[in-house]
């Protein structure tokens, strides 16, 4: 009787694990095929130096955001030399 109960419990646990695994696999398939994921990847490609959380926040709040570039003034060769000697 005890073996029968143990087998039933094991079977029930295995079924539950299979159900959870199937749901997880289906959810991942939907995620990777969705437009939201494509949008996230697009944002991630622009903000690759940012953390996962920050990239996710940017993707959620403003997916069309762009990286701010630091604009340095163009210096002539003479100006560069003057800076080096200062």
Backbone torsions as a table, in degrees:
resi	resn	phi	psi	omega
1	UNK	NA	-41.6	-179.3
2	UNK	-65.5	-40.0	177.9
3	UNK	-62.8	-38.8	-179.8
4	UNK	-64.2	-43.7	178.4
5	UNK	-65.6	-40.8	179.5
6	UNK	-63.8	-42.4	178.1
7	UNK	-64.1	-40.0	179.1
8	UNK	-64.7	-43.2	179.3
9	UNK	-64.4	-44.0	179.1
10	UNK	-61.3	-43.6	179.5
11	UNK	-63.6	-42.9	179.2
12	UNK	-63.3	-42.7	178.3
13	UNK	-63.9	-41.9	179.2
14	UNK	-64.1	-39.7	178.4
15	UNK	-64.5	-41.6	-179.9
16	UNK	-64.3	-43.6	177.6
17	UNK	-62.1	-41.5	178.7
18	UNK	-63.8	-42.3	178.3
19	UNK	-61.0	-45.3	-179.6
20	UNK	-64.4	-44.5	179.3
21	UNK	-61.8	-43.4	179.0
22	UNK	-62.6	-42.5	178.6
23	UNK	-64.2	-41.2	179.5
24	UNK	-63.9	-46.1	178.9
25	UNK	-61.0	-42.4	179.8
26	UNK	-65.4	-42.4	178.5
27	UNK	-62.2	-41.0	178.5
28	UNK	-66.4	-39.3	177.2
29	UNK	-60.9	-45.1	179.6
30	UNK	-63.3	-41.3	-179.7
31	UNK	-61.3	-50.0	-175.0
32	UNK	-70.7	-18.2	179.9
33	UNK	-100.2	-0.7	-175.2
34	UNK	-86.8	161.2	176.7
35	UNK	-69.7	-30.7	179.7
36	UNK	-62.3	-40.0	179.6
37	UNK	-66.8	-41.8	177.7
38	UNK	-61.5	-40.8	177.8
39	UNK	-63.4	-42.3	178.6
40	UNK	-62.5	-44.4	179.5
41	UNK	-62.6	-38.5	177.7
42	UNK	-62.7	-45.2	178.0
43	UNK	-64.9	-41.3	-179.2
44	UNK	-62.8	-35.0	179.9
45	UNK	-66.7	-27.7	178.7
46	UNK	-85.3	-28.5	-175.1
47	UNK	-119.3	47.9	-173.8
48	UNK	-66.7	-20.0	178.3
49	UNK	-86.9	-5.7	-178.3
50	UNK	-86.9	158.7	178.8
51	UNK	-69.6	163.7	177.8
52	UNK	-56.9	-46.9	-177.6
53	UNK	-62.5	-44.9	-179.8
54	UNK	-65.8	-39.7	177.7
55	UNK	-63.6	-40.9	178.6
56	UNK	-63.8	-42.4	177.8
57	UNK	-62.2	-42.8	178.3
58	UNK	-62.3	-45.2	-179.0
59	UNK	-61.5	-37.4	-178.7
60	UNK	-75.8	-39.5	-172.5
61	UNK	-88.8	-38.8	-178.0
62	UNK	-155.6	79.9	-175.6
63	UNK	-61.3	-23.3	-179.3
64	UNK	-86.7	7.7	-178.9
65	UNK	-59.8	152.8	178.4
66	UNK	-123.1	156.1	177.4
67	UNK	-73.2	135.5	175.1
68	UNK	-77.5	125.7	178.5
69	UNK	-95.9	137.8	175.0
70	UNK	-76.7	119.3	-178.2
71	UNK	-93.0	111.3	176.4
72	UNK	-99.7	138.1	178.6
73	UNK	-66.3	144.8	176.7
74	UNK	-74.7	126.7	179.8
75	UNK	-107.2	142.3	175.1
76	UNK	-76.7	169.2	179.3
77	UNK	-59.9	-39.0	179.8
78	UNK	-64.5	-41.4	-179.5
79	UNK	-67.1	-37.1	178.3
80	UNK	-63.8	-42.3	178.8
81	UNK	-64.5	-39.6	180.0
82	UNK	-65.5	-37.7	178.8
83	UNK	-66.7	-39.1	-178.3
84	UNK	-65.6	-34.2	-177.2
85	UNK	-88.9	-10.2	179.9
86	UNK	-74.4	NA	NA
